[in-house]
Amino acid sequence: MLSNQPQPSAQAAADHSDPPTPDRLWVGAPMWANRAWVGPYFPASTRSGAELAVYAQWCNAVEGNTTFYALPDAETVDRWREMAPPGFRFLFKVPREVTHDRKLRHADAELRVFLERIAPLRECMGPLSVQLPASFEPEDLPVLDRFLAEVPRDVSWSVEVRHRDFEADGPAEREVNDLLHRHGVDRVLIDTRALFAAPPKTREEHEAWENKPRLAVRPVATAADPVVRFIGQSNAEATAHHWQPWVAKVAAWIEQGRRPHVMIHTPDNRLAPELNRRFHCEVAARVPTLEPLPDPPPPAAAQDTLW
């Protein structure tokens, strides 16, 4: 029996529904503490050990590279939790003992200790990064398959592979992408093309040329949280020139409902805070609904803007 009471209009129902989740793009550097940023970006009063709170006013994410080499103590994790504002994300790396020393084999205890240590940061964790060595070959994919089948799913995961057979158009590219898609895990896309587009000039660029992988990359998202590690040059304008295809791709991902994470590196990372904000700004020009970054603190010294 139909009610004789007036029914709410569609507009009235919409007015009482939950507000839509804002479109988001997380951007950040490979670290939050770089003393070269004190002055140009951080207030002169920024003390050592307190950089995270200031960094989080520039970027809304950061790579957690330190966990690759050593676990932080519990007190340090608690301090990070206190300094990280709502919406900030850490993209921690799984310890190298799990990924490089054991190559994902018989590493349950080490992984459990890692997850328990960083558990207080659960609310601000981005995808945990499983960075595999170049010696991890296509023949090892069943090991990765078993590993991903057993990891906890209350956090998201990403995987970076560096063997040449996994690069774009490599013989095992589709195999690894299909595996990650099946597990709902994103592939970390490391793009060093900008770095290798010009001969190295500085000491830091020479070091990057020696240490960074040179792999063909395809901008594929295998799950909901794509991760891009973009390695540019010391020259800011050259770096911005080479990231233009990523601006379009990241904007498209956001419009598809994905949650991208883009980490902009340079060999010395001196301009990383501003470069990451510039990338976010360029994507926002294509996605007007993108949630803005926080306002940065006033610099301690005058500087030429990149924008």
N, C-alpha and C positions, 0 to 999 in steps of 0.2 A: 504494500500500500504506500503510495507516495505521500509525503508529508505536505501539508498546506503551509508550513512555515517557509518564509523566504530563504532561499539558499544564498550563501556568500558568493560573490562574484569571483571570477578567476583572479582579478587584480587584488581583491581583499585577501584571498588565500595566499597569494604571492607575498603580500605585505607581512604575513605572519610566519612565513617560512624562514628557515635558517639562511643567513646571508651567504652568498656564493663564496667558495674558497678562492682567494686571489691567485692569479697566475704568478708563479715564482721562478726565479732563476738564481741559483747560488753561484757566486763567483769568489775566487780567493787565490792566495799565493801559496807557495810550498812551505811557508813558515809564517808565524805571527810576530816573531822577535827578530828584528834586523836593526841594529843600532844605527845604521845609515839612514833609517827613516826618522830618527829623532831630529827635529829641526824642520826638514822639508814637509813631513806629514804628522809626526807626533809632537806634542808639546815638549819643550825642553825639560820640563819637570818629570817626564816619564822615567820611572826608575826601572832598573833591570829586574825582570820577574813580573812586572805589572803591564807588559806590553799588550797582552791579549785583550784587555778591556778597551784599550784605545784602538787596536787593530780592528776590533769588531764594529767600530764606528765607520770604518772604511769599506770593509768587505763583510759579507754574511756567511762566509765559509772559509775553511783552511784545510790544506792537506796535513794529515797527522803523520809526517814522515818519521818522527822520533820513535814511534812504537815499532817500526821496522827493525830498529837496532837494539832497543832496550825498553823494558816496561817501566812506566813512571810509577813512583810509589803512591800509596793510597792518599797521602796528604796532598800531593801534587794534583791528582785527579780531582779531589774535592775543591782545590783552589781554582782549577779550570772551570769547574761547574759553577762556582760563584761568580766568575768573571764573564762567562758566556751569556749574552742576553737572549731572550726568547727569539726563536726563529733562526739562531745561529747554528751552523752545522760543522762538525768535525768529520773529515773523511780519513779515518785512521787506516794505516796499513797493518795487515796481519804480520806478526813477527817473522823475520827471515828464517828463524829456526824451523818454522812450520813450512814456509814456501821454498826456501833455497836449500837448507841443510837436509830436511827430511822429504822435500818435494811432495808434501801433502800425505806422506805415508807414515803411519804409526805416530801421529802428532796430536791425538785426541787430548792428552793431558796438557800439552803446551797451549793448544787453542782454548781449552777451558779456562786455564789460568788467565790468559789474555782477556777473554770475554768477562770474566768475573772482575778483573781489575778495572776495566773501563765501564762497567755496568752503571755506576752513578751518572754517567753522561748519556744514558740511553735516550733521553728526550731530545738531545741535540746531536745525535749521530746521523751522518749521512751514510751512504753505502760504504761498508767495510771493504777495503781493497786487498785482493789476493794478487799480489804482483809476483808473477812466476819468472824464473830465469830463462835466458835464451836456450839453455840446455833442456828445457821442458818441451818435449817433441810431440808430434801427433800421436806417436805410439803410447804416450802417457795420458791421453785423453780419458781412458777408462778410470784412471786414478782421480782425475778432476771430476768426472761424473759421480763417482762414489762419494767424494768429499762434499760436493754440493748437495747431494741427496741427504747428507747427515747433519749439515750445519743448522743451527737454530734459525727459524724463520721469523722471529719477532724483531729482527733487524734486516736491513737490505744488504746485498752483497754485490760486488763488482769484481771482475777478473781482468788482469792485464797479462797478455801473452806476448813474448818477444821473439819466438822462433820465427825464422823467415817464412816457413811454410804456412804460417797463420796470417801473413800480411795480405793486403788487398790483391786479389787474383792469385794468391798462393794456392797450392794444391789442397791445403787443409783449412782454408778460410771458411768455407760453408760448413764444414764439419764442426768446427769450434763454435761458430755462430748458432748453429742449430742446437748444439748442446746447451749453450747459455740460455737460449730462448726457451727451451724445454723446462729449465729450472727457474725461469723468471729472474734471471741474473743479467745485469748489463755488462757489456765489454768496456773496459777503460780504453779510450781511443787516444793514444799518445801521438801527437802530430809535431814532428820536428822539421817539417819542410821549410818553415821560415828560417830556422837556425842555419840550415845548410844551404840557403839560397844565396849567400854571399860569403866570401872567404873570411875567416876569423881575423879580427884585428886586435882584440884585447886579450889579456891573460885568461879572463873568465871565459871568453868565447873559445879560445884554444882548448881549455879544459872541457867545455861542453861538447866540442867536436870529438874529443877523445872518448867521452863517457856516455853520451846520449845515443840511443838506437836510431838507426836510419831505416825506417820501414815505410812502405806504401800504406796509406790509410784510407779506409772507406767509412764515410759517416753513417754508420748503421746503429740503430738502437734495438737491442734485443729484449729490453724490458722497459719499466716505467721511469727509471732513474739513470739516464745516460750520463756518462762521465767523460769529459774531454780534458786532456792535459796538453795544453798548447805551449810549445817552447819557441819563443821568439828570439829576436836579436837584441843587442844593446840599444840599437837605434829604434826609438819608439814609433816613428812614422812607418818604418819598414815593417815592424811587427804588426801594426794596425792594418797595413795594406794586405798582409798575408792572411789575416784572420777574417777577411770579408766573407768568404764562403761559409764560415762557421756562423756568422751573424744570421744569415738566411736560414741555415739548417736548424740552429737553436730556436729561432722564432717559430719555425714550422713544428718542431717538437712540442713547444709550449702550446701551440694551437691544437695539437693532437691530444692534449691533456697529460703530457709527460712532464717530468720534473728534472730538468737538466742541471748539471753541475759542471762549471767550466773553470779550470784552474789555469791562469795565465802566468807563465814563467818567462824570465829572461836570464841570460847567463849570470848577471850579478844581482838581479832582482831589485835594483835600486828604485825602479819606477813601478814596481809591481802593484802597490795599492792603487795608484792612479790609473794604470793600464786596465786593471780589473774593473774599476768603475766606468772607464770609457767603454769597455766592451758591453757592460750591462746597459749603459745609456744608448748604445747603438741598437741593441736588441729591443729596448723599450720604445725606440722610435718606430719599430715595426709592430710591437705588441703594446698598444696604449694601456691595456689593463694590467700590465706587469707591476707587481708590488715594488715600490721604490726602495732603494738602499737607504740606510740611516744617513743623517747629515754628519759629515766628518768634522772633527774638532778643528778649530782655527790653527793654522800652521804656526810654528815658532819662528819661522823665517820666510821671507818672500821667496817665491819661486815662479818660474815660467810655467803656465798651465799647458797641459797637453790638449785640452778641449777647445 
